[in-house]
Amino acid sequence: MSSEINQILDVCVNKVVLIKLRNHTTIRGKLQTFDPHMNLVLTEVEDITEEKPKNLDKIILRGDNILIVSLPKE
């Protein structure tokens, strides 16, 4: 992962991010940590794909399943 991406994600640690996955699922959660492969650990996670959000609590996302990461507004 490039250092620019590392810097951007470092700023987002402990902030809520919105993530679109390859399986068309959209989730929202607080970014706890990440690694060079863009594997993410999220807490307070909700699957917001459908009208009624589903609580997923804490998850680990494998980086190759992520299509888009929407960062919080600063």
C-alpha positions as CSV (number, residue, x, y, z in Angstrom):
1,M,0.0,0.0,0.0
2,S,1.4,3.4,-0.8
3,S,2.4,5.8,1.9
4,E,-0.2,8.3,0.8
5,I,-3.0,5.7,1.5
6,N,-1.4,4.9,4.8
7,Q,-1.4,8.6,5.8
8,I,-5.1,9.0,4.8
9,L,-6.2,5.9,6.7
10,D,-4.1,6.9,9.7
11,V,-6.2,10.0,10.0
12,C,-9.4,7.9,9.9
13,V,-8.5,5.6,12.8
14,N,-11.2,5.8,15.4
15,K,-13.6,7.6,12.9
16,V,-16.6,6.2,11.2
17,V,-16.0,5.1,7.5
18,L,-18.5,3.9,4.9
19,I,-17.4,0.8,2.9
20,K,-18.8,-0.8,-0.3
21,L,-17.9,-4.4,-0.8
22,R,-17.6,-6.6,-3.8
23,N,-20.8,-8.5,-2.9
24,H,-22.8,-5.2,-3.1
25,T,-23.0,-4.9,0.7
26,T,-22.5,-1.5,2.2
27,I,-21.3,-1.2,5.8
28,R,-20.5,1.6,8.2
29,G,-18.2,1.3,11.2
30,K,-15.4,2.8,13.2
31,L,-12.0,2.0,11.8
32,Q,-9.7,0.5,14.5
33,T,-6.7,-0.5,12.5
34,F,-5.4,-1.6,9.1
35,D,-2.4,-3.3,7.5
36,P,-0.4,-3.0,4.2
37,H,-2.9,-5.3,2.4
38,M,-5.8,-2.9,3.4
39,N,-7.3,-5.5,5.7
40,L,-9.4,-3.5,8.1
41,V,-10.7,-4.0,11.7
42,L,-13.9,-2.2,12.3
43,T,-16.0,-1.8,15.5
44,E,-19.6,-0.6,16.0
45,V,-20.4,-2.0,12.5
46,E,-23.7,-1.8,10.8
47,D,-24.8,-3.4,7.5
48,I,-26.7,-0.6,5.9
49,T,-27.4,-2.3,2.5
50,E,-31.1,-2.6,3.2
51,E,-33.6,-0.2,4.9
52,K,-33.2,-1.6,8.4
53,P,-29.5,-1.6,9.4
54,K,-28.1,-4.9,10.9
55,N,-25.7,-4.7,13.8
56,L,-22.5,-6.6,13.1
57,D,-20.5,-5.4,16.2
58,K,-16.8,-6.0,15.3
59,I,-15.5,-7.4,12.0
60,I,-12.3,-7.9,10.1
61,L,-12.5,-7.1,6.4
62,R,-10.1,-8.7,4.0
63,G,-8.7,-6.0,1.7
64,D,-9.5,-7.7,-1.6
65,N,-13.2,-7.6,-0.8
66,I,-13.3,-3.8,-0.6
67,L,-14.3,-1.7,-3.5
68,I,-14.7,1.7,-2.0
69,V,-13.9,3.4,1.3
70,S,-15.7,6.6,1.9
71,L,-13.8,8.7,4.5
72,P,-15.4,11.0,7.1
73,K,-15.8,14.7,6.3
74,E,-13.1,16.7,8.0
